[in-house]
Amino acid sequence: MSNSSPTRARVREVLPKLKIGRYQPGPTNSLTDVPGVLVHTQSIIRDPPHSTWEVRTGVTTILPRKDFFNQGCYAGYFRFNGSGEMTGVHWLDETGLLNSPIIITNSFAVGAAYTGVYEYCIGKYRNSKGICDWFLLPLIAETFDGIMSDIGALAVRSEDVVYGIEKASSDPVQEGNTGGGTGMLCQGFKGGTGSSSRLIEGLELDEGSGTKKPVTYTLGTLVQCNYGAQRDFRIGGVPVGRLFLEEDGKEIQSMGLSEDVDPNKPTGKKDGSIIIIIATSAPLHPVQLQRLAKRATVGLARVGGWGSNGSGDIFLAFSTAHEIPRDPDVNVSDDKPTVSQKIPVLEDTSINALFEAAADAVEEAIYNALCMAETMTGLGGKKVEALDLERVKAIMEKYL
């Protein structure tokens, strides 16, 4: 369960003088500021005697668009460190096409989530004869919540995923101890789900007049963060985690290690992971989206992540600008290469603003996950403290 914590707030409320990049956030500063993107988070909380051990887990569902099945979008991914899973990425390498919800959950729930995507699509997209005559590779990502939750309980079921797809909405993303991030830890504190967005002014060619007209692109991020140690934690470049250490004389906690374990020495335990999703309305092709996904690494590094050997740091970027039909009007038996639609794309030489905004939004999303997460008591009575926002304010006042 989440214990009673002092009032939680997003980082812009906690530190109003903190500057995170030069681009303004969207209306809700959330992934769902990107038009058409839908999100749902569900937590699964159980305690004995309703379960053998404490369960603190959940599912985060992201729909690139409502009709993800028939209208695909371009996508690309980046593996910063590969001790983790994101299914379906071989197909992204082949085609750059995403026709699936994005499901983020715990490491042992990948199979249930995969099945859940199929159950939803089978129920909705059988043909008139009741047969599934289509191809689909679900995109499922995970991080390990076995420190705070009985991961072996296999608490996430396929019906939870179906429910998430059905209920996904454009509401601002719930943050902290919610969705797949329910039982996650980050930088030695309670972690979880976070989100942020940016608005970028650009230009698009008006085919009628032949001139370039102003346009505003939106970029949004969602993180499920479950990585890192307190000693590396920074806010706006300030070594907050190290300053806490100097005050306290030791780390509060580090990825579930007991107090008698030196967090600076190897333990053999998995050192967490982070999944980062970037969505944009800017018209990018798959290679550009791979490049955009790489910039998540910059935002992660600013907060204190550096890609340890046991960490699964996998990042996905997709664009909602194009609707790529599942079944285009093409006669494949003709064996003739065919162009059936024109796809505008951003000039590579003008992409820097999106790279910069992605790094900034990822950084802020991680801060939001930490600031919104609450102290939690989980598996076997283990308690993980939330980031103390009053201490953060006191330290940061000296630097802002």
C-alpha positions in Angstrom: 0.0 0.0 0.0 1.0 3.6 -0.3 1.6 5.2 3.1 0.4 8.6 4.0 3.0 11.1 2.6 3.2 14.9 2.8 1.4 16.6 -0.1 2.9 15.5 -3.5 3.3 17.9 -6.4 4.9 18.0 -9.8 8.4 19.4 -10.1 7.2 22.8 -11.5 5.1 23.3 -8.4 7.8 22.2 -6.1 10.5 24.3 -7.7 8.9 27.1 -9.7 12.3 28.7 -10.4 13.8 25.6 -12.0 14.3 26.0 -15.7 14.1 22.8 -17.7 15.0 23.8 -21.3 13.7 26.7 -23.4 10.5 25.2 -24.8 7.2 25.6 -23.2 5.2 22.6 -22.0 1.8 21.7 -23.6 -1.5 22.5 -21.9 -1.3 19.7 -19.4 2.5 19.0 -19.6 1.7 15.4 -20.3 2.1 12.7 -23.1 -1.6 13.2 -24.0 -0.9 16.7 -25.1 0.1 15.1 -28.4 -3.2 15.0 -30.4 -4.8 11.6 -30.6 -2.6 9.9 -28.1 -4.6 8.0 -25.3 -3.4 6.6 -22.0 -4.7 4.5 -19.2 -3.0 3.5 -15.9 -4.2 0.7 -13.6 -2.7 -0.3 -10.2 -3.1 -3.7 -8.7 -2.7 -3.6 -4.9 -3.3 -6.7 -2.7 -2.4 -7.7 0.8 -2.7 -10.9 2.8 -5.0 -12.7 3.3 -6.2 -11.8 -0.2 -2.8 -12.8 -1.5 0.1 -14.8 -0.2 2.4 -11.8 -0.2 2.0 -8.1 -0.9 1.3 -7.2 -4.5 2.2 -3.7 -5.8 2.0 -3.7 -9.6 0.0 -2.5 -12.5 -0.3 -1.8 -16.2 0.1 1.4 -18.3 -1.6 1.4 -21.7 -0.7 3.9 -24.5 -2.6 4.1 -27.7 -0.8 6.0 -30.5 -4.2 6.6 -31.8 -7.7 5.2 -31.2 -7.6 3.2 -34.4 -4.1 1.8 -33.9 -5.0 -1.4 -35.7 -6.0 -0.1 -39.1 -4.0 3.1 -39.2 -0.4 2.6 -38.3 2.2 5.2 -37.4 6.0 5.4 -37.9 8.1 4.5 -34.9 11.7 3.8 -34.0 13.5 2.6 -30.8 16.8 2.7 -29.1 18.4 0.2 -26.7 20.7 2.1 -24.3 21.2 -1.1 -22.2 19.5 -4.3 -23.0 18.8 -6.1 -19.7 15.1 -5.8 -20.3 12.3 -6.5 -22.8 10.4 -4.5 -25.4 8.6 -7.0 -27.8 7.8 -6.2 -31.4 10.9 -4.2 -32.1 12.3 -6.6 -34.8 9.3 -5.5 -36.9 10.0 -1.9 -36.2 13.5 -2.5 -37.5 12.1 -4.1 -40.6 9.3 -1.6 -41.5 9.3 1.3 -39.0 5.5 0.7 -38.6 3.6 0.5 -35.3 0.1 -1.0 -35.3 -0.1 -1.9 -31.6 -0.9 -0.4 -28.3 2.2 0.2 -26.1 1.8 -1.7 -22.8 4.2 -1.2 -19.9 4.1 -3.5 -16.9 6.2 -5.7 -14.7 8.8 -8.2 -16.0 6.7 -11.3 -15.3 3.6 -9.8 -16.9 4.9 -9.5 -20.5 3.1 -12.7 -21.5 -0.3 -11.7 -20.0 0.0 -8.3 -21.7 0.8 -9.8 -25.0 -2.2 -12.1 -24.7 -4.4 -9.2 -23.7 -3.6 -7.2 -26.8 -4.5 -10.2 -28.9 -7.7 -10.8 -26.9 -8.8 -7.2 -27.6 -8.0 -7.3 -31.3 -9.5 -10.8 -31.8 -12.7 -9.6 -30.2 -12.8 -6.5 -32.4 -11.2 -7.4 -35.7 -12.3 -10.9 -36.7 -13.6 -11.0 -40.3 -17.2 -11.8 -41.3 -16.5 -15.5 -41.0 -15.1 -15.1 -37.4 -11.5 -15.7 -38.6 -8.4 -13.6 -37.8 -6.9 -13.0 -41.2 -4.4 -10.3 -40.1 -0.9 -10.0 -38.6 -0.1 -8.2 -35.4 3.0 -8.0 -33.2 2.1 -6.5 -29.8 4.6 -4.0 -28.3 5.1 -4.8 -24.6 7.8 -3.3 -22.3 8.7 -4.1 -18.7 10.6 -3.1 -15.6 11.1 -5.3 -12.5 9.0 -4.6 -9.4 10.0 -7.7 -7.5 11.5 -5.6 -4.6 8.1 -4.1 -3.6 5.7 -6.7 -5.1 5.3 -10.4 -5.1 6.1 -10.6 -8.8 5.6 -14.4 -8.8 1.9 -13.9 -8.0 1.4 -13.1 -11.7 -1.2 -10.6 -10.6 -1.5 -8.8 -14.0 -4.0 -10.6 -16.2 -4.9 -10.3 -19.9 -8.3 -8.8 -19.0 -6.5 -5.9 -17.3 -4.8 -5.1 -20.6 -8.1 -5.3 -22.5 -9.7 -3.0 -19.9 -6.8 -0.5 -20.3 -7.2 -0.4 -24.1 -10.9 0.1 -23.8 -10.6 2.9 -21.2 -7.6 4.8 -22.5 -8.3 8.5 -22.8 -6.8 11.9 -23.5 -6.8 12.9 -19.8 -3.5 13.9 -18.3 -1.3 10.9 -17.3 -1.6 9.9 -13.7 1.8 9.9 -12.1 3.8 8.4 -9.3 2.6 5.1 -7.8 0.3 4.2 -10.7 0.1 1.9 -13.7 3.1 -0.2 -14.5 5.1 2.1 -12.2 3.1 1.3 -9.1 5.8 -0.8 -7.4 8.9 0.8 -9.0 11.9 2.6 -7.4 14.0 5.4 -8.8 17.4 6.9 -7.8 17.0 5.3 -4.4 13.5 6.7 -3.7 10.0 5.6 -4.6 9.7 5.9 -8.3 7.0 5.1 -10.9 5.2 6.8 -13.8 6.0 10.3 -15.0 5.1 12.5 -18.0 5.9 15.8 -19.6 5.5 17.6 -22.9 6.9 20.4 -25.1 5.6 22.7 -27.8 7.9 23.5 -30.7 7.3 26.1 -33.4 8.0 25.0 -36.9 7.3 25.6 -40.6 5.4 23.6 -43.1 5.1 24.0 -46.9 1.7 25.2 -48.0 1.3 23.4 -51.4 -1.3 25.8 -52.6 0.8 29.0 -52.2 4.2 27.4 -52.3 5.1 29.3 -49.1 6.0 28.1 -45.6 3.4 28.6 -42.9 3.9 28.5 -39.1 2.9 25.3 -37.3 3.2 24.1 -33.7 4.4 20.6 -33.1 3.8 18.8 -29.8 6.3 16.3 -28.2 5.3 14.3 -25.2 7.0 11.8 -23.0 6.1 9.0 -20.5 8.6 7.2 -18.3 8.3 4.1 -16.1 11.4 4.6 -14.0 12.9 1.9 -11.8 16.7 2.5 -11.8 19.6 4.2 -10.1 21.1 5.1 -6.7 20.6 8.1 -4.4 24.2 9.1 -4.7 23.8 9.9 -8.4 20.5 11.8 -8.2 20.6 15.4 -9.5 18.0 18.1 -10.1 19.0 20.8 -12.6 22.6 19.7 -12.2 22.5 20.1 -8.4 23.8 16.8 -6.7 20.7 16.5 -4.4 21.3 12.8 -3.7 24.9 13.4 -2.6 23.9 16.4 -0.5 21.3 14.2 1.2 24.1 11.6 1.8 26.3 14.2 3.4 23.5 15.2 5.8 22.4 11.7 6.7 25.7 9.8 6.6 24.3 7.0 4.5 21.9 6.3 1.6 18.3 6.1 2.6 17.9 3.1 0.3 19.2 1.9 -3.0 17.1 -0.4 -5.2 15.9 -2.6 -2.4 19.2 -3.2 -0.7 19.1 -3.8 3.0 20.8 -1.4 5.4 23.7 -3.7 6.1 24.7 -3.8 2.4 27.1 -1.3 1.0 25.4 0.2 -2.0 28.7 1.1 -3.6 29.7 -2.6 -3.9 28.3 -5.1 -6.4 25.4 -7.3 -5.1 24.4 -9.4 -8.1 20.9 -7.9 -7.9 19.2 -6.5 -11.0 19.8 -2.7 -10.9 16.4 -1.7 -12.2 15.4 -0.3 -15.6 13.6 2.6 -17.3 11.2 2.5 -20.2 10.8 5.8 -22.0 8.1 6.6 -24.6 8.3 9.7 -26.8 5.3 10.8 -29.0 5.3 13.7 -31.4 2.9 15.3 -33.9 5.9 16.3 -36.0 6.2 14.4 -39.4 9.2 12.1 -38.8 10.2 9.0 -40.7 11.4 5.8 -38.9 15.1 6.7 -39.0 14.5 10.1 -37.6 12.4 8.5 -34.8 15.3 6.2 -34.0 17.4 9.3 -33.6 14.8 11.0 -31.5 14.6 8.0 -29.2 18.3 8.1 -28.6 18.0 11.6 -27.1 16.0 10.2 -24.2 19.5 9.1 -22.9 20.4 12.8 -22.4 17.4 13.5 -20.2 18.1 10.3 -18.2 21.7 11.1 -17.7 20.9 14.6 -16.4 18.9 13.0 -13.5 21.5 10.4 -12.7 21.0 7.3 -14.9 24.1 5.9 -16.6 22.9 2.5 -18.0 24.3 -0.1 -15.6 24.9 -3.7 -16.7 21.7 -5.0 -15.2 19.5 -2.2 -16.3 16.9 -2.5 -19.1 16.9 1.0 -20.6 14.8 0.9 -23.8 13.3 3.9 -25.5 10.6 4.2 -28.2 9.6 7.2 -30.3 6.6 7.4 -32.6 4.9 10.1 -34.8 1.2 10.6 -35.1 1.6 12.8 -38.2 1.0 10.0 -40.7 -1.8 7.4 -40.9 -0.3 4.4 -42.7 -3.2 2.1 -43.7 -2.9 -1.6 -42.8 -4.4 -2.6 -46.1 -3.6 0.0 -48.7 -5.3 0.0 -52.1 -2.5 -2.0 -53.8 -2.8 -5.1 -56.0 0.1 -7.1 -54.6 -0.3 -9.7 -57.4 0.7 -7.1 -60.0 4.3 -7.2 -58.6 4.6 -3.5 -59.3 6.1 -1.1 -56.8 3.4 1.3 -56.0 3.1 4.8 -54.4 -0.4 5.2 -53.0 0.1 8.2 -50.7 2.5 11.1 -50.3 4.3 11.3 -46.9 5.8 14.7 -45.9 8.7 14.6 -43.5 10.8 17.0 -41.5 14.1 18.2 -43.0 16.9 16.5 -41.1 18.8 19.8 -40.9 15.9 21.4 -38.9 15.4 18.5 -36.4 17.5 19.8 -33.6 14.7 21.5 -31.7 12.9 18.2 -31.4 16.1 16.5 -30.1 16.5 19.2 -27.5 12.8 19.2 -26.5 12.9 15.3 -26.1 15.9 15.5 -23.7 14.2 18.2 -21.7 10.8 16.5 -21.5 12.4 13.2 -20.5 14.3 14.9 -17.7 11.1 16.5 -16.4 9.1 13.3 -16.7 11.5 11.6 -14.4 11.3 14.4 -11.9 7.5 14.2 -12.0 7.6 10.5 -11.3 9.8 11.1 -8.2 7.9 14.1 -7.0 4.5 12.5 -7.4 5.4 9.1 -6.0 4.4 8.3 -2.4 6.1 6.4 0.3 5.1 2.7 0.0 5.2 -0.4 2.1 5.4 -3.5 0.1 6.7 -7.1 -0.1 7.4 -8.5 3.3 6.8 -5.1 5.0 9.7 -3.4 3.1 9.2 0.4 3.2 10.6 2.7 0.5 10.5 6.4 1.2 9.2 9.0 -1.3 11.6 11.9 -2.2 11.3 14.5 0.6 10.1 17.5 -1.3 10.7 19.9 1.6 14.3 18.9 1.8 14.6 19.3 -2.0 13.2 22.8 -1.7 15.6 23.7 1.1 18.6 22.5 -0.9 17.6 23.9 -4.2 16.9 27.4 -2.8 20.6 27.8 -2.5 21.1 27.3 -6.3 18.0 28.8 -8.0 
